[in-house]
Amino acid sequence: MRRNVMMGLAFVALASHGPMRAVAAEREVGDALEVRAALSDGLAGALRACRLWVLHPDTWAAGPEPFLKDVGLGDAMGQVRSVADVNQPPEAWREGNVYWRINSSPDAGYVLVVSHRMPICQVTGGGDADLQPSVGEVLASPEFAEAWREVDEATRGDMVSTTFVSREEPDFTMVLSRAAAPGARRDRVQVIASASFAPAGE
């Protein structure tokens, strides 16, 4: 009862400020949904780029243009000379690295690290936005389900890590870790996906 009364008072207070307040609130919600969609597109593109780089090197062997076209993120994705230490892959993967930045919003996005010498890739995401809902959308998407099969999942603290196997190449595996619930801290990497191709017998 008290909650209903408080909600009613809040509605009256909003209405009393006239249509301008309502329009502003609607615009704020619309902007938030647009950012969330851009963050989902950015992660989906980063994972697509990871898969293409490792399994289809012909897409980048002749230069970055065909690769970028296949990834499909347009101007949101670009190659950079270096990235922060927090975005670097493990020491064992630091050979012939190429760095890509995906600016999904002014304050949040992803970094993709690949290699000319090793069949690996790593995606990290962070910034001043909650990435957990966008990660959930990508993992539940038909495109992701067509590319990856889940084989294991474990939760540690406030993070959940899922292991996937490529449906195209079963020796290509990925571990994707992200916040277990919305509202994760913004002062750390919020999502990290590490994938490597290790043919049986090698």
N, C-alpha and C positions, 0 to 999 in steps of 0.2 A: 504493500500500500504506500509506504513512504517513498519507495523508488518511483512508483507511478506519479506521485505528486511532484517529486523533484524533476522528473522528465517533462511533466506538463509545464512547470515553471520555466524550465530551460527553453522550451518551445515558445512560450509566450514572450520571454525576453528576446529571443532571436527575431520573432515576428515583429516586435515593437520597434526594431531598428530598421524596418522597411525592407524593400526588395534589394537594396544595394548589398546588405549583409548576406542575404541569401545567395545572390549572384556570386559574391566573393567566395562563400563557402563551397558553392558548386564548382567554381573554377579551381579551388584548392584540391578538391577531391579528384577532379579531372586531371590535374597536373600530376598528382600522386599516382594515378593509374597509368598515365603515360610513361612516367619514369619506371614504374614496375615492369611495364611491357618492354621497355628498352633494355632493362637489366636482364630480363628473360631472353630476349633476342640476342643480347651480347654473349651470354653464357652458352646458349645453343650454338651460336656461331663459333665460339672458342672451341667447343668440343668437336664441332664439325671440322674445324681447321686442324685440330689435333689428329683426328682420324685420317684426314686427307694427307697430311704431311707424312705420317708414318706409313700408311698402307698404299698411298698413291703418289710416290715421289715424282712421277711424270708431271704432276700438276704444278710443281715449282722448279723442276730441273732447268727449264729454259728462262726462268725469271719469275718475279713475284706477281706479275699481272694476271696470268691464268689462275694462279692459286687464290688470289684475292677475289677474283670474279666468282670462283666456285664457292668460296666461303660465304659471300653474299652480304657482307656488312657495310659495304660502301666506304664512305669517308670515316666511319667510326673506327676503322681498324687501320693501323699503320705500323711500319717497322721503326724501331728505335735502336739506338746504339747500345744502351745499357739499361738495367733496371735496378731497383733497390735490392739490398741483400735479402729482404724478407720474401722477395719474389723469385729468388734464385732456386734452381733445383738442387738436389743433393750433390755433394762433391763428385761422386762417381759419374754424374750425368753432365758435368761441365766440360764438354768437348765440342767444339764447332757449333756453339749455341747461336741461335738467331732469336731476337726478341721482338715480340709484337705487343702493342698496347691497344686495348679496345676501350674507347671512351663511350660508355653507354649513357652517362649523364655527366653534367658538369662536375659532380662530386663523387662519382663512383664508377667502377668499371673493372676490367680484368687485364691480366698480363698472361700472355702465352709464350712459353719458352720451348723451342724445338732445337733440333741439331742436324747439321749436315753429315755428321759422322756416326751418330747413334740413332736407333729407332725408338726414340723416347719423346715425350712431350709432357709439359706441366702447365696447368692453368691455376692461377690464383686470383681471387676476387676480394675486393674490399672497398672502403670509402664511407662517406657520410650517408649511408642508406642501409636499410635492413635487407640483406640479400636472401635471407632464408625463404621468404615466400616465392621469390623468383626461381630459386633453385628447385623448390618443390614443383613448380609448374613445368620446368624443363624436364625433370625426371619422370613426370607423369605424361609427357607429350608423346604422340604417336611416332614422331621422328626419332626420339631417343629410344623408344621401345623397339623400333625396327633395327637400330644399330647396336644395341647393347642388351645383354641378358644378365640379370642379377644372380649372383651365386652365394653371397654371404653379406651379413650386416652385423655391426657391433656398435654399441654405445659406450662412450667413456666420458664421464662428466657431462658437460652440456654439448658435446659433439657426437655426431653419429657418422660412421664410416661404412660405406657400401662398396663391395667389390663387384665389378662387372667384367664380363667377357664379351669380346666383339662377336657378333653374329656372322660377320664376314670372315674373320680370321680368329679361330679359337686360341691362338697363341698370343693374341693381343689383349692384354688385361689392363684394367683401370681401377684405381681406388679413389673414390670421391668422398671427401669429408666436408661436413657443413654443420651449422648450428642445428641442434635438435628441435628448437622451437623459435618462433619469431622473437624479435627484440634483442638480438645478440649485441655484444659490445662492438662499437665502431673502431676501437683502437687496436684492432688486430686483423689478420687475414680471416675472412669469414667463410671462405670456401677454397678448397684446394683439391685439384684432380691430378693425379699422377698416373701416366700410362706408359707401358713399354711392351715392345714386341720381342718375344723370346721364343723362336722356333724350337720345337722339341729336338733334343739331341745336341743343342748348341750351348 
